[in-house]
Amino acid sequence: MKRISLILALILIASCLGCALPGIAFAASETIYSDVLEDLGKDETFDAAQYPEKDDDKMDVFQVAESNAGELFLYVYQPQADKFTASEARISTSIGDNLSPKDYKLTLLSRNGTLNKYIVNDFTVLPDAVRYYVIVQLARLWNDDVDGKPSGNEAKTVPYPIGKQFTACTIDGNVTYTEKHTDVVTILPEQRFDGFLRYSDGFTLYATACDSWFVAFTCDYKIDKLMDADVEYTTRFVSQTIAPFVGTKTEYGEPYEHTFTLTNKDEVSHESRFLFFKSTYTWNRIEKAEDFIVKEDLTDEAKEQVKDKQWVLRFTETQFGISASGSATTSWKTEVSDVSILRLYFESDGKPYNLGVVSNKVTPDDTPDNNPDSPLKALDEAIKRLEQILKAIGDRFVKAGQWLAANWWVIIVGVVVLAIAVSLFFRVGRKAVGLVLTGIGKALWWFVKYLGIGLFYVITCPYWIIRAIVLKVREKRGS
């Protein structure tokens, strides 16, 4: 038993020390929120001069530490000293195929020059002997005075790539830390476009519609095949009532944070109806940007934004509607905000990658990025389908007529052969049979001729009625 324990201890030591880097300050675990320099000074090799102040807008996590109470601290180098404060860290406690980054809020505990100590909020250290902390990025809040006014969509955060994996090992109550580089995917703010498409439902303005939310992006990897992705976002229900002599009343629901995994096998559909007609919109959760542009009736502005992107993630659908009660009109919708891509699993040049993503949080504007649907779109599509059916029937009649015109002699030969056969068996009734056959032939020709004419008018009658209705509706709408 002792021999087994010794072997396990040696394995843990090897895993903890095998990737240790010289010069890294390993801060001791803390039970109180001490000063950042006090923590780092416990390592005799630590030199604060290696972290000078300079005009460099970046942040870097150079060490982590766990407390006895199960808290996690991040030690951050910020060359611009106290100009900015980090607000979030994107961390995964699993690695490899199980990588699952999540955003955690940060609280600044101590600042001394360019060195900062943060605590990760709502985080509990795992009880495992070996613990992983993949730090994908740090982020701070967007500052209009420094970062400028974002064009189009509203940006909430500014991300800083970190790309480090820290490993904490506990052996006989002692904790040691190692650090190594890990790859990340970087999506710059100008490399993405967030928005939504609105699909109508019903044939009046007082109906429920579907808003399909998406983020189009390109990145620093050539992605040949995108298998799945993690997207986080926040939703909030909003209703607005407008009434005479009262004005406008807006009510907001509670915000909810979501993290959703999309795969390239997921397909979504929305059905729009007009009377007994219907049209169905279908899309994939993960689409190539070029296919997205072809399939959807995007506005010119949206096409311009999407055309230089690689992929489109369609991560959720929400309802939009308008209703009337008396003189009051109420509209409702779901706001989507703080959209960010957390992880991408993809192939590039035949090699698979499962990486955390450096990306900011964006709130799309409230204008749909597709051209408005006509409430009569389902009827228009039904008419098109009817036209196609009638055209197919007409084509069959034409082909039959062409065949008869090209093969008329077959019918004549058949009639002659039949007449000769009958005359051979019924010599006496040859003349009578001839008269009968002539009469039958004329009757059949009359029947086929007027049956075809009748079927044509019966089949096309609904088309002409519906077409007249549509033209009348469009005439009224145009006036």
Buried (B, 14 or more C-beta within 10 A) or exposed (E): EEEEEEEEEEEBEEBBEEEBEEEBBBBBBBEEBBBBBBBBEEBEEBEBEEBEEEEEBEBBBBBBBBBEEEBBBBBBBBBBBEEBBBBBBBBBBEBEEEBBBBBBBBEBBBBBBBBBBBBBEEBEBEEEBBBBBBBBBBBBBBEEEEBEEBEEBBBBBBBBBBBBBBBBBBBEEEBBBBBEEBEBBBBBBEBBBBBBBBBBBBBEEEBEBBBBBBBBBBBEBEBEEBBBBBBBBBBBBBBBBBBEEEEEEEEEEEEEEEBBBBEBEEEBEBEBBBEEBBBEBEBBBBBBBBEBBEEBEBBEEBBEBBEEBBBBBBBBBBEBBBBEEEEEBBBBBBBBBBBBBBBBBBBEEEEEBBBBBBBBBBBBEEEBBBBEBBBBBBBBBBBEEBEEEBEEBEEEEEEEEEEEEEEEEEEEEEEEEEBEEBBEEEEEEBEEBEEEBEEEEEEEEEEEEEEEEEEBEEBBEEBEEBBEEBEEBEEEEEE
